[in-house]
């Protein structure tokens, strides 16, 4: 693996990790604002209260939620990054695991 490829892989993982952490912060903010109940325990349950697909910036101008008609099924972001649909699922799955890990009250 070349140095450039390694650097791109690190940057890519950093973006995914950032989206996961940003999602956690945004969910926590929504809990404190009373938008989402404190005992929500799964990503799918969030959809009862908000469009959970927007957490982590996955629906921002820089990232789009769903694949377009490109040949490889990717979505080109405004900043030049490509976000695969599978990557947004990975972010949502990590957030779901985090929600499941929170203590029950």
LOTIRO-25475 format. One record per atom (N, C-alpha, C): residue number from 1; residue in three letters; atom name; x, y, z. Coordinates in nm, 3 decimals, always signed. Layout:
BEGIN
pos=NUM, code=ALA, site=CA, px=X, py=Y, pz=Z;
...
//
This chain:
BEGIN
pos=1, code=UNK, site=N, px=+0.085, py=-0.118, pz=+0.000;
pos=1, code=UNK, site=CA, px=+0.000, py=+0.000, pz=+0.000;
pos=1, code=UNK, site=C, px=+0.089, py=+0.123, pz=+0.000;
pos=2, code=UNK, site=N, px=+0.064, py=+0.214, pz=-0.093;
pos=2, code=UNK, site=CA, px=+0.146, py=+0.335, pz=-0.102;
pos=2, code=UNK, site=C, px=+0.112, py=+0.431, pz=+0.012;
pos=3, code=UNK, site=N, px=+0.199, py=+0.527, pz=+0.032;
pos=3, code=UNK, site=CA, px=+0.177, py=+0.626, pz=+0.137;
pos=3, code=UNK, site=C, px=+0.050, py=+0.706, pz=+0.111;
pos=4, code=UNK, site=N, px=+0.024, py=+0.736, pz=-0.016;
pos=4, code=UNK, site=CA, px=-0.097, py=+0.810, pz=-0.051;
pos=4, code=UNK, site=C, px=-0.220, py=+0.727, pz=-0.021;
pos=5, code=UNK, site=N, px=-0.217, py=+0.599, pz=-0.057;
pos=5, code=UNK, site=CA, px=-0.330, py=+0.511, pz=-0.030;
pos=5, code=UNK, site=C, px=-0.352, py=+0.497, pz=+0.120;
pos=6, code=UNK, site=N, px=-0.245, py=+0.486, pz=+0.196;
pos=6, code=UNK, site=CA, px=-0.257, py=+0.478, pz=+0.342;
pos=6, code=UNK, site=C, px=-0.317, py=+0.605, pz=+0.398;
pos=7, code=UNK, site=N, px=-0.271, py=+0.719, pz=+0.350;
pos=7, code=UNK, site=CA, px=-0.324, py=+0.847, pz=+0.398;
pos=7, code=UNK, site=C, px=-0.472, py=+0.861, pz=+0.365;
pos=8, code=UNK, site=N, px=-0.511, py=+0.818, pz=+0.246;
pos=8, code=UNK, site=CA, px=-0.651, py=+0.824, pz=+0.207;
pos=8, code=UNK, site=C, px=-0.735, py=+0.732, pz=+0.295;
pos=9, code=UNK, site=N, px=-0.684, py=+0.614, pz=+0.328;
pos=9, code=UNK, site=CA, px=-0.756, py=+0.520, pz=+0.413;
pos=9, code=UNK, site=C, px=-0.775, py=+0.578, pz=+0.552;
pos=10, code=UNK, site=N, px=-0.672, py=+0.643, pz=+0.605;
pos=10, code=UNK, site=CA, px=-0.683, py=+0.706, pz=+0.738;
pos=10, code=UNK, site=C, px=-0.785, py=+0.819, pz=+0.734;
pos=11, code=UNK, site=N, px=-0.779, py=+0.902, pz=+0.631;
pos=11, code=UNK, site=CA, px=-0.874, py=+1.013, pz=+0.619;
pos=11, code=UNK, site=C, px=-1.016, py=+0.960, pz=+0.606;
pos=12, code=UNK, site=N, px=-1.034, py=+0.855, pz=+0.529;
pos=12, code=UNK, site=CA, px=-1.165, py=+0.794, pz=+0.511;
pos=12, code=UNK, site=C, px=-1.221, py=+0.744, pz=+0.643;
pos=13, code=UNK, site=N, px=-1.140, py=+0.670, pz=+0.719;
pos=13, code=UNK, site=CA, px=-1.186, py=+0.618, pz=+0.847;
pos=13, code=UNK, site=C, px=-1.214, py=+0.731, pz=+0.944;
pos=14, code=UNK, site=N, px=-1.134, py=+0.836, pz=+0.938;
pos=14, code=UNK, site=CA, px=-1.157, py=+0.951, pz=+1.023;
pos=14, code=UNK, site=C, px=-1.293, py=+1.013, pz=+0.993;
pos=15, code=UNK, site=N, px=-1.330, py=+1.019, pz=+0.867;
pos=15, code=UNK, site=CA, px=-1.460, py=+1.074, pz=+0.829;
pos=15, code=UNK, site=C, px=-1.573, py=+0.987, pz=+0.884;
pos=16, code=UNK, site=N, px=-1.560, py=+0.857, pz=+0.872;
pos=16, code=UNK, site=CA, px=-1.663, py=+0.766, pz=+0.922;
pos=16, code=UNK, site=C, px=-1.671, py=+0.777, pz=+1.075;
pos=17, code=UNK, site=N, px=-1.556, py=+0.775, pz=+1.141;
pos=17, code=UNK, site=CA, px=-1.554, py=+0.788, pz=+1.287;
pos=17, code=UNK, site=C, px=-1.613, py=+0.922, pz=+1.331;
pos=18, code=UNK, site=N, px=-1.582, py=+1.028, pz=+1.256;
pos=18, code=UNK, site=CA, px=-1.637, py=+1.159, pz=+1.287;
pos=18, code=UNK, site=C, px=-1.789, py=+1.156, pz=+1.277;
pos=19, code=UNK, site=N, px=-1.842, py=+1.094, pz=+1.172;
pos=19, code=UNK, site=CA, px=-1.987, py=+1.086, pz=+1.154;
pos=19, code=UNK, site=C, px=-2.053, py=+1.010, pz=+1.268;
pos=20, code=UNK, site=N, px=-1.987, py=+0.905, pz=+1.316;
pos=20, code=UNK, site=CA, px=-2.040, py=+0.829, pz=+1.429;
pos=20, code=UNK, site=C, px=-2.043, py=+0.915, pz=+1.554;
pos=21, code=UNK, site=N, px=-1.932, py=+0.981, pz=+1.584;
pos=21, code=UNK, site=CA, px=-1.926, py=+1.064, pz=+1.705;
pos=21, code=UNK, site=C, px=-2.019, py=+1.184, pz=+1.695;
pos=22, code=UNK, site=N, px=-2.029, py=+1.243, pz=+1.576;
pos=22, code=UNK, site=CA, px=-2.121, py=+1.355, pz=+1.557;
pos=22, code=UNK, site=C, px=-2.265, py=+1.309, pz=+1.579;
pos=23, code=UNK, site=N, px=-2.299, py=+1.190, pz=+1.533;
pos=23, code=UNK, site=CA, px=-2.433, py=+1.135, pz=+1.554;
pos=23, code=UNK, site=C, px=-2.464, py=+1.124, pz=+1.702;
pos=24, code=UNK, site=N, px=-2.368, py=+1.072, pz=+1.779;
pos=24, code=UNK, site=CA, px=-2.389, py=+1.056, pz=+1.923;
pos=24, code=UNK, site=C, px=-2.414, py=+1.190, pz=+1.990;
pos=25, code=UNK, site=N, px=-2.337, py=+1.291, pz=+1.951;
pos=25, code=UNK, site=CA, px=-2.355, py=+1.424, pz=+2.009;
pos=25, code=UNK, site=C, px=-2.492, py=+1.480, pz=+1.972;
pos=26, code=UNK, site=N, px=-2.531, py=+1.467, pz=+1.846;
pos=26, code=UNK, site=CA, px=-2.659, py=+1.521, pz=+1.801;
pos=26, code=UNK, site=C, px=-2.776, py=+1.451, pz=+1.869;
pos=27, code=UNK, site=N, px=-2.766, py=+1.320, pz=+1.887;
pos=27, code=UNK, site=CA, px=-2.872, py=+1.246, pz=+1.956;
pos=27, code=UNK, site=C, px=-2.880, py=+1.292, pz=+2.101;
pos=28, code=UNK, site=N, px=-2.766, py=+1.305, pz=+2.166;
pos=28, code=UNK, site=CA, px=-2.763, py=+1.351, pz=+2.304;
pos=28, code=UNK, site=C, px=-2.824, py=+1.490, pz=+2.317;
pos=29, code=UNK, site=N, px=-2.792, py=+1.578, pz=+2.224;
pos=29, code=UNK, site=CA, px=-2.851, py=+1.712, pz=+2.224;
pos=29, code=UNK, site=C, px=-3.003, py=+1.704, pz=+2.209;
pos=30, code=UNK, site=N, px=-3.050, py=+1.616, pz=+2.121;
pos=30, code=UNK, site=CA, px=-3.194, py=+1.601, pz=+2.103;
pos=30, code=UNK, site=C, px=-3.262, py=+1.543, pz=+2.226;
pos=31, code=UNK, site=N, px=-3.192, py=+1.456, pz=+2.297;
pos=31, code=UNK, site=CA, px=-3.247, py=+1.403, pz=+2.423;
pos=31, code=UNK, site=C, px=-3.261, py=+1.516, pz=+2.524;
pos=32, code=UNK, site=N, px=-3.156, py=+1.596, pz=+2.540;
pos=32, code=UNK, site=CA, px=-3.162, py=+1.706, pz=+2.636;
pos=32, code=UNK, site=C, px=-3.262, py=+1.814, pz=+2.596;
pos=33, code=UNK, site=N, px=-3.289, py=+1.828, pz=+2.468;
pos=33, code=UNK, site=CA, px=-3.387, py=+1.926, pz=+2.420;
pos=33, code=UNK, site=C, px=-3.529, py=+1.872, pz=+2.428;
pos=34, code=UNK, site=N, px=-3.544, py=+1.743, pz=+2.462;
pos=34, code=UNK, site=CA, px=-3.677, py=+1.684, pz=+2.471;
pos=34, code=UNK, site=C, px=-3.735, py=+1.639, pz=+2.339;
pos=35, code=UNK, site=N, px=-3.654, py=+1.637, pz=+2.235;
pos=35, code=UNK, site=CA, px=-3.699, py=+1.594, pz=+2.103;
pos=35, code=UNK, site=C, px=-3.706, py=+1.442, pz=+2.095;
pos=36, code=UNK, site=N, px=-3.608, py=+1.377, pz=+2.156;
pos=36, code=UNK, site=CA, px=-3.597, py=+1.232, pz=+2.158;
pos=36, code=UNK, site=C, px=-3.603, py=+1.189, pz=+2.305;
pos=37, code=UNK, site=N, px=-3.680, py=+1.086, pz=+2.338;
pos=37, code=UNK, site=CA, px=-3.685, py=+1.043, pz=+2.478;
pos=37, code=UNK, site=C, px=-3.554, py=+0.983, pz=+2.524;
pos=38, code=UNK, site=N, px=-3.528, py=+0.993, pz=+2.652;
pos=38, code=UNK, site=CA, px=-3.401, py=+0.946, pz=+2.709;
pos=38, code=UNK, site=C, px=-3.385, py=+0.795, pz=+2.699;
pos=39, code=UNK, site=N, px=-3.495, py=+0.722, pz=+2.684;
pos=39, code=UNK, site=CA, px=-3.485, py=+0.576, pz=+2.684;
pos=39, code=UNK, site=C, px=-3.491, py=+0.514, pz=+2.545;
pos=40, code=UNK, site=N, px=-3.468, py=+0.592, pz=+2.440;
pos=40, code=UNK, site=CA, px=-3.463, py=+0.536, pz=+2.305;
pos=40, code=UNK, site=C, px=-3.346, py=+0.437, pz=+2.301;
pos=41, code=UNK, site=N, px=-3.369, py=+0.320, pz=+2.243;
pos=41, code=UNK, site=CA, px=-3.267, py=+0.216, pz=+2.254;
pos=41, code=UNK, site=C, px=-3.221, py=+0.158, pz=+2.121;
pos=42, code=UNK, site=N, px=-3.265, py=+0.217, pz=+2.010;
pos=42, code=UNK, site=CA, px=-3.219, py=+0.167, pz=+1.880;
pos=42, code=UNK, site=C, px=-3.226, py=+0.279, pz=+1.777;
pos=43, code=UNK, site=N, px=-3.148, py=+0.261, pz=+1.672;
pos=43, code=UNK, site=CA, px=-3.148, py=+0.360, pz=+1.565;
pos=43, code=UNK, site=C, px=-3.285, py=+0.367, pz=+1.499;
pos=44, code=UNK, site=N, px=-3.346, py=+0.253, pz=+1.477;
pos=44, code=UNK, site=CA, px=-3.478, py=+0.253, pz=+1.411;
pos=44, code=UNK, site=C, px=-3.583, py=+0.323, pz=+1.497;
pos=45, code=UNK, site=N, px=-3.571, py=+0.313, pz=+1.627;
pos=45, code=UNK, site=CA, px=-3.665, py=+0.379, pz=+1.717;
pos=45, code=UNK, site=C, px=-3.655, py=+0.532, pz=+1.708;
pos=46, code=UNK, site=N, px=-3.537, py=+0.582, pz=+1.674;
pos=46, code=UNK, site=CA, px=-3.520, py=+0.726, pz=+1.659;
pos=46, code=UNK, site=C, px=-3.614, py=+0.782, pz=+1.553;
pos=47, code=UNK, site=N, px=-3.645, py=+0.701, pz=+1.452;
pos=47, code=UNK, site=CA, px=-3.732, py=+0.746, pz=+1.344;
pos=47, code=UNK, site=C, px=-3.874, py=+0.778, pz=+1.391;
pos=48, code=UNK, site=N, px=-3.911, py=+0.733, pz=+1.509;
pos=48, code=UNK, site=CA, px=-4.041, py=+0.768, pz=+1.565;
pos=48, code=UNK, site=C, px=-4.048, py=+0.916, pz=+1.603;
pos=49, code=UNK, site=N, px=-3.932, py=+0.980, pz=+1.615;
pos=49, code=UNK, site=CA, px=-3.924, py=+1.117, pz=+1.665;
pos=49, code=UNK, site=C, px=-3.857, py=+1.215, pz=+1.568;
pos=50, code=UNK, site=N, px=-3.765, py=+1.166, pz=+1.489;
pos=50, code=UNK, site=CA, px=-3.687, py=+1.252, pz=+1.398;
pos=50, code=UNK, site=C, px=-3.654, py=+1.173, pz=+1.271;
pos=51, code=UNK, site=N, px=-3.600, py=+1.242, pz=+1.172;
pos=51, code=UNK, site=CA, px=-3.543, py=+1.172, pz=+1.057;
pos=51, code=UNK, site=C, px=-3.401, py=+1.135, pz=+1.097;
pos=52, code=UNK, site=N, px=-3.386, py=+1.018, pz=+1.154;
pos=52, code=UNK, site=CA, px=-3.257, py=+0.975, pz=+1.209;
pos=52, code=UNK, site=C, px=-3.148, py=+0.966, pz=+1.105;
pos=53, code=UNK, site=N, px=-3.186, py=+0.955, pz=+0.978;
pos=53, code=UNK, site=CA, px=-3.085, py=+0.947, pz=+0.872;
pos=53, code=UNK, site=C, px=-3.003, py=+1.075, pz=+0.861;
pos=54, code=UNK, site=N, px=-3.051, py=+1.183, pz=+0.922;
pos=54, code=UNK, site=CA, px=-2.979, py=+1.310, pz=+0.916;
pos=54, code=UNK, site=C, px=-2.869, py=+1.321, pz=+1.021;
pos=55, code=UNK, site=N, px=-2.871, py=+1.234, pz=+1.120;
pos=55, code=UNK, site=CA, px=-2.765, py=+1.239, pz=+1.222;
pos=55, code=UNK, site=C, px=-2.628, py=+1.214, pz=+1.160;
pos=56, code=UNK, site=N, px=-2.530, py=+1.279, pz=+1.214;
pos=56, code=UNK, site=CA, px=-2.393, py=+1.260, pz=+1.168;
pos=56, code=UNK, site=C, px=-2.360, py=+1.337, pz=+1.042;
pos=57, code=UNK, site=N, px=-2.454, py=+1.416, pz=+0.996;
pos=57, code=UNK, site=CA, px=-2.431, py=+1.493, pz=+0.874;
pos=57, code=UNK, site=C, px=-2.448, py=+1.413, pz=+0.747;
pos=58, code=UNK, site=N, px=-2.507, py=+1.294, pz=+0.757;
pos=58, code=UNK, site=CA, px=-2.518, py=+1.207, pz=+0.640;
pos=58, code=UNK, site=C, px=-2.611, py=+1.263, pz=+0.533;
pos=59, code=UNK, site=N, px=-2.697, py=+1.358, pz=+0.569;
pos=59, code=UNK, site=CA, px=-2.786, py=+1.420, pz=+0.469;
pos=59, code=UNK, site=C, px=-2.751, py=+1.566, pz=+0.447;
pos=60, code=UNK, site=N, px=-2.633, py=+1.605, pz=+0.488;
pos=60, code=UNK, site=CA, px=-2.592, py=+1.744, pz=+0.468;
pos=60, code=UNK, site=C, px=-2.556, py=+1.767, pz=+0.322;
pos=61, code=UNK, site=N, px=-2.523, py=+1.890, pz=+0.292;
pos=61, code=UNK, site=CA, px=-2.484, py=+1.922, pz=+0.154;
pos=61, code=UNK, site=C, px=-2.360, py=+1.846, pz=+0.113;
pos=62, code=UNK, site=N, px=-2.275, py=+1.814, pz=+0.209;
pos=62, code=UNK, site=CA, px=-2.150, py=+1.746, pz=+0.176;
pos=62, code=UNK, site=C, px=-2.169, py=+1.597, pz=+0.151;
pos=63, code=UNK, site=N, px=-2.269, py=+1.538, pz=+0.214;
pos=63, code=UNK, site=CA, px=-2.296, py=+1.395, pz=+0.197;
pos=63, code=UNK, site=C, px=-2.443, py=+1.378, pz=+0.164;
pos=64, code=UNK, site=N, px=-2.472, py=+1.291, pz=+0.073;
pos=64, code=UNK, site=CA, px=-2.611, py=+1.262, pz=+0.040;
pos=64, code=UNK, site=C, px=-2.645, py=+1.124, pz=+0.095;
pos=65, code=UNK, site=N, px=-2.774, py=+1.103, pz=+0.124;
pos=65, code=UNK, site=CA, px=-2.816, py=+0.979, pz=+0.190;
pos=65, code=UNK, site=C, px=-2.814, py=+0.857, pz=+0.099;
pos=66, code=UNK, site=N, px=-2.863, py=+0.871, pz=-0.020;
pos=66, code=UNK, site=CA, px=-2.885, py=+0.752, pz=-0.102;
pos=66, code=UNK, site=C, px=-2.797, py=+0.754, pz=-0.226;
pos=67, code=UNK, site=N, px=-2.761, py=+0.636, pz=-0.274;
pos=67, code=UNK, site=CA, px=-2.680, py=+0.630, pz=-0.396;
pos=67, code=UNK, site=C, px=-2.754, py=+0.689, pz=-0.516;
pos=68, code=UNK, site=N, px=-2.680, py=+0.752, pz=-0.605;
pos=68, code=UNK, site=CA, px=-2.741, py=+0.802, pz=-0.727;
pos=68, code=UNK, site=C, px=-2.722, py=+0.699, pz=-0.838;
pos=69, code=UNK, site=N, px=-2.728, py=+0.743, pz=-0.959;
pos=69, code=UNK, site=CA, px=-2.721, py=+0.650, pz=-1.072;
pos=69, code=UNK, site=C, px=-2.580, py=+0.619, pz=-1.119;
pos=70, code=UNK, site=N, px=-2.479, py=+0.650, pz=-1.039;
pos=70, code=UNK, site=CA, px=-2.343, py=+0.623, pz=-1.083;
pos=70, code=UNK, site=C, px=-2.321, py=+0.473, pz=-1.097;
pos=71, code=UNK, site=N, px=-2.228, py=+0.441, pz=-1.180;
pos=71, code=UNK, site=CA, px=-2.203, py=+0.302, pz=-1.214;
pos=71, code=UNK, site=C, px=-2.165, py=+0.216, pz=-1.093;
pos=72, code=UNK, site=N, px=-2.088, py=+0.276, pz=-1.001;
pos=72, code=UNK, site=CA, px=-2.044, py=+0.197, pz=-0.885;
pos=72, code=UNK, site=C, px=-2.132, py=+0.217, pz=-0.762;
pos=73, code=UNK, site=N, px=-2.245, py=+0.288, pz=-0.776;
pos=73, code=UNK, site=CA, px=-2.339, py=+0.303, pz=-0.666;
pos=73, code=UNK, site=C, px=-2.295, py=+0.399, pz=-0.558;
pos=74, code=UNK, site=N, px=-2.207, py=+0.493, pz=-0.591;
pos=74, code=UNK, site=CA, px=-2.160, py=+0.589, pz=-0.493;
pos=74, code=UNK, site=C, px=-2.229, py=+0.722, pz=-0.513;
pos=75, code=UNK, site=N, px=-2.219, py=+0.803, pz=-0.414;
pos=75, code=UNK, site=CA, px=-2.271, py=+0.939, pz=-0.420;
pos=75, code=UNK, site=C, px=-2.153, py=+1.034, pz=-0.411;
pos=76, code=UNK, site=N, px=-2.140, py=+1.122, pz=-0.504;
pos=76, code=UNK, site=CA, px=-2.029, py=+1.216, pz=-0.499;
pos=76, code=UNK, site=C, px=-2.071, py=+1.334, pz=-0.412;
pos=77, code=UNK, site=N, px=-1.992, py=+1.362, pz=-0.311;
pos=77, code=UNK, site=CA, px=-2.021, py=+1.472, pz=-0.222;
pos=77, code=UNK, site=C, px=-1.965, py=+1.602, pz=-0.279;
pos=78, code=UNK, site=N, px=-2.015, py=+1.715, pz=-0.228;
pos=78, code=UNK, site=CA, px=-1.971, py=+1.845, pz=-0.277;
pos=78, code=UNK, site=C, px=-1.822, py=+1.865, pz=-0.258;
pos=79, code=UNK, site=N, px=-1.765, py=+1.810, pz=-0.151;
pos=79, code=UNK, site=CA, px=-1.624, py=+1.827, pz=-0.124;
pos=79, code=UNK, site=C, px=-1.535, py=+1.731, pz=-0.200;
pos=80, code=UNK, site=N, px=-1.593, py=+1.650, pz=-0.286;
pos=80, code=UNK, site=CA, px=-1.515, py=+1.558, pz=-0.363;
pos=80, code=UNK, site=C, px=-1.505, py=+1.419, pz=-0.302;
pos=81, code=UNK, site=N, px=-1.554, py=+1.399, pz=-0.181;
pos=81, code=UNK, site=CA, px=-1.551, py=+1.267, pz=-0.118;
pos=81, code=UNK, site=C, px=-1.660, py=+1.182, pz=-0.176;
pos=82, code=UNK, site=N, px=-1.636, py=+1.056, pz=-0.178;
pos=82, code=UNK, site=CA, px=-1.740, py=+0.962, pz=-0.218;
pos=82, code=UNK, site=C, px=-1.788, py=+0.889, pz=-0.095;
pos=83, code=UNK, site=N, px=-1.916, py=+0.888, pz=-0.075;
pos=83, code=UNK, site=CA, px=-1.973, py=+0.817, pz=+0.038;
pos=83, code=UNK, site=C, px=-2.059, py=+0.705, pz=-0.016;
pos=84, code=UNK, site=N, px=-2.022, py=+0.584, pz=+0.013;
pos=84, code=UNK, site=CA, px=-2.099, py=+0.470, pz=-0.030;
pos=84, code=UNK, site=C, px=-2.220, py=+0.454, pz=+0.061;
pos=85, code=UNK, site=N, px=-2.326, py=+0.405, pz=+0.006;
pos=85, code=UNK, site=CA, px=-2.446, py=+0.377, pz=+0.085;
pos=85, code=UNK, site=C, px=-2.410, py=+0.286, pz=+0.202;
pos=86, code=UNK, site=N, px=-2.324, py=+0.189, pz=+0.178;
pos=86, code=UNK, site=CA, px=-2.284, py=+0.097, pz=+0.283;
pos=86, code=UNK, site=C, px=-2.215, py=+0.170, pz=+0.397;
pos=87, code=UNK, site=N, px=-2.147, py=+0.280, pz=+0.366;
pos=87, code=UNK, site=CA, px=-2.080, py=+0.357, pz=+0.470;
pos=87, code=UNK, site=C, px=-2.180, py=+0.425, pz=+0.562;
pos=88, code=UNK, site=N, px=-2.289, py=+0.477, pz=+0.505;
pos=88, code=UNK, site=CA, px=-2.391, py=+0.538, pz=+0.590;
pos=88, code=UNK, site=C, px=-2.456, py=+0.432, pz=+0.677;
pos=89, code=UNK, site=N, px=-2.473, py=+0.312, pz=+0.624;
pos=89, code=UNK, site=CA, px=-2.527, py=+0.201, pz=+0.703;
pos=89, code=UNK, site=C, px=-2.429, py=+0.166, pz=+0.815;
pos=90, code=UNK, site=N, px=-2.300, py=+0.169, pz=+0.787;
pos=90, code=UNK, site=CA, px=-2.199, py=+0.140, pz=+0.890;
pos=90, code=UNK, site=C, px=-2.206, py=+0.243, pz=+1.003;
pos=91, code=UNK, site=N, px=-2.224, py=+0.369, pz=+0.968;
pos=91, code=UNK, site=CA, px=-2.238, py=+0.474, pz=+1.069;
pos=91, code=UNK, site=C, px=-2.363, py=+0.446, pz=+1.152;
pos=92, code=UNK, site=N, px=-2.474, py=+0.421, pz=+1.086;
pos=92, code=UNK, site=CA, px=-2.599, py=+0.397, pz=+1.157;
pos=92, code=UNK, site=C, px=-2.592, py=+0.271, pz=+1.243;
pos=93, code=UNK, site=N, px=-2.524, py=+0.168, pz=+1.197;
pos=93, code=UNK, site=CA, px=-2.508, py=+0.045, pz=+1.274;
pos=93, code=UNK, site=C, px=-2.425, py=+0.070, pz=+1.400;
pos=94, code=UNK, site=N, px=-2.321, py=+0.150, pz=+1.388;
pos=94, code=UNK, site=CA, px=-2.239, py=+0.183, pz=+1.504;
pos=94, code=UNK, site=C, px=-2.319, py=+0.263, pz=+1.606;
pos=95, code=UNK, site=N, px=-2.400, py=+0.356, pz=+1.557;
pos=95, code=UNK, site=CA, px=-2.485, py=+0.435, pz=+1.647;
pos=95, code=UNK, site=C, px=-2.589, py=+0.344, pz=+1.713;
pos=96, code=UNK, site=N, px=-2.645, py=+0.251, pz=+1.637;
pos=96, code=UNK, site=CA, px=-2.741, py=+0.156, pz=+1.692;
pos=96, code=UNK, site=C, px=-2.677, py=+0.074, pz=+1.804;
pos=97, code=UNK, site=N, px=-2.556, py=+0.027, pz=+1.783;
pos=97, code=UNK, site=CA, px=-2.485, py=-0.049, pz=+1.886;
pos=97, code=UNK, site=C, px=-2.461, py=+0.037, pz=+2.010;
pos=98, code=UNK, site=N, px=-2.427, py=+0.163, pz=+1.989;
pos=98, code=UNK, site=CA, px=-2.407, py=+0.255, pz=+2.101;
pos=98, code=UNK, site=C, px=-2.537, py=+0.272, pz=+2.180;
pos=99, code=UNK, site=N, px=-2.648, py=+0.292, pz=+2.109;
pos=99, code=UNK, site=CA, px=-2.777, py=+0.308, pz=+2.177;
pos=99, code=UNK, site=C, px=-2.813, py=+0.183, pz=+2.257;
pos=100, code=UNK, site=N, px=-2.787, py=+0.066, pz=+2.200;
pos=100, code=UNK, site=CA, px=-2.814, py=-0.060, pz=+2.271;
pos=100, code=UNK, site=C, px=-2.727, py=-0.074, pz=+2.395;
pos=101, code=UNK, site=N, px=-2.610, py=-0.013, pz=+2.394;
pos=101, code=UNK, site=CA, px=-2.516, py=-0.028, pz=+2.506;
pos=101, code=UNK, site=C, px=-2.547, py=+0.066, pz=+2.622;
pos=102, code=UNK, site=N, px=-2.633, py=+0.163, pz=+2.601;
pos=102, code=UNK, site=CA, px=-2.664, py=+0.258, pz=+2.708;
pos=102, code=UNK, site=C, px=-2.745, py=+0.188, pz=+2.818;
pos=103, code=UNK, site=N, px=-2.728, py=+0.229, pz=+2.942;
pos=103, code=UNK, site=CA, px=-2.798, py=+0.163, pz=+3.051;
pos=103, code=UNK, site=C, px=-2.949, py=+0.186, pz=+3.043;
pos=104, code=UNK, site=N, px=-3.023, py=+0.088, pz=+3.083;
pos=104, code=UNK, site=CA, px=-3.169, py=+0.102, pz=+3.094;
pos=104, code=UNK, site=C, px=-3.200, py=+0.163, pz=+3.230;
pos=105, code=UNK, site=N, px=-3.296, py=+0.250, pz=+3.232;
pos=105, code=UNK, site=CA, px=-3.328, py=+0.318, pz=+3.358;
pos=105, code=UNK, site=C, px=-3.448, py=+0.254, pz=+3.422;
//
